Amino acid sequence: MKTIYYIGIDKNKIASIDLVVYSKGMLITRIFVPPEYQDQGYDEQVLKLVLDDADAEGVILYLTANAHSALTTKQLRVWYRRHGFIRTHGMFIRRPFYKG
């Protein structure tokens, strides 16, 4: 897996996700969408790139839910759960979904 995933929004803006090697997988350290482009689905698009690679490569993803935008921590946790993350021991973990 890569350590950064991004999509272009316009010629000067990107949405991105940063990752580092962690335990038996990768830790998502940051999801960034420029404030003026939030709530337009760019977070979903860039996260899909990460999830697709994690599934294809059998990589476990980890993250902590820290709200730094318009979302509350509770809303953020719901968003992560919707994308297959399960909260355990203060972190969210997503095991790969194997397609077969």
C-alpha positions in Angstrom: 0.0 0.0 0.0 1.0 3.6 -0.5 1.5 6.0 2.3 -0.6 8.8 0.7 -3.7 8.6 -1.4 -5.3 11.6 -3.1 -7.8 12.8 -5.6 -7.8 16.1 -7.5 -10.7 18.4 -6.7 -9.7 21.2 -9.0 -6.4 22.3 -10.4 -5.2 23.6 -7.0 -6.9 21.4 -4.4 -6.8 17.8 -3.4 -8.4 15.5 -0.9 -5.9 13.2 0.8 -5.4 10.4 3.2 -2.0 9.8 4.9 -1.0 6.4 6.3 2.0 4.9 8.1 3.0 1.3 8.8 1.5 0.2 12.1 1.3 -3.1 13.9 0.2 -5.7 11.3 -1.2 -3.2 8.9 -1.4 0.6 8.2 -2.5 3.4 10.4 -4.6 6.2 8.8 -3.0 9.3 10.4 -5.0 12.0 8.5 -7.9 12.5 6.2 -8.0 15.9 4.6 -10.6 17.7 2.5 -10.3 21.4 2.1 -13.0 23.1 4.2 -14.8 24.6 1.2 -15.2 21.1 -0.4 -16.3 19.2 2.7 -19.7 17.4 2.6 -19.4 16.9 -1.2 -18.3 13.3 -1.2 -14.5 13.8 -1.7 -13.8 12.0 1.6 -15.7 9.0 0.4 -13.9 9.0 -2.9 -10.4 9.0 -1.5 -11.3 6.6 1.3 -12.5 4.1 -1.4 -9.1 4.1 -3.0 -7.5 3.2 0.4 -10.1 0.5 1.1 -9.8 -1.0 -2.3 -6.1 -1.4 -2.0 -6.3 -2.7 1.6 -8.8 -5.3 0.5 -6.7 -6.3 -2.6 -3.5 -6.5 -0.5 -5.0 -8.0 2.6 -4.0 -5.1 4.8 -5.6 -4.3 8.2 -6.3 -0.6 8.7 -6.2 1.2 12.0 -7.3 4.7 13.0 -8.5 6.9 15.9 -11.5 9.1 15.5 -10.6 12.7 16.2 -13.0 15.3 14.9 -11.3 18.3 13.4 -14.0 19.5 11.1 -17.7 20.2 11.1 -18.4 16.6 12.2 -18.7 15.7 15.9 -16.7 12.7 17.2 -20.0 10.8 17.3 -20.8 11.5 13.7 -17.2 10.6 12.7 -17.5 7.3 14.5 -20.7 6.5 12.6 -19.0 7.4 9.3 -16.1 5.0 10.1 -18.4 2.2 11.1 -20.3 2.7 7.8 -17.0 1.9 6.0 -16.3 -1.3 7.9 -14.3 -0.1 10.8 -15.0 -1.6 14.3 -14.0 0.2 17.5 -11.9 -1.8 19.9 -9.5 -0.8 22.6 -9.9 2.9 21.8 -9.0 2.5 18.1 -10.9 1.6 15.0 -9.8 -1.4 13.0 -10.9 -2.6 9.6 -9.9 -6.0 8.4 -9.8 -6.5 4.6 -12.9 -7.8 2.8 -11.7 -10.4 0.4 -13.5 -10.5 -2.9 -13.9 -13.8 -4.4 
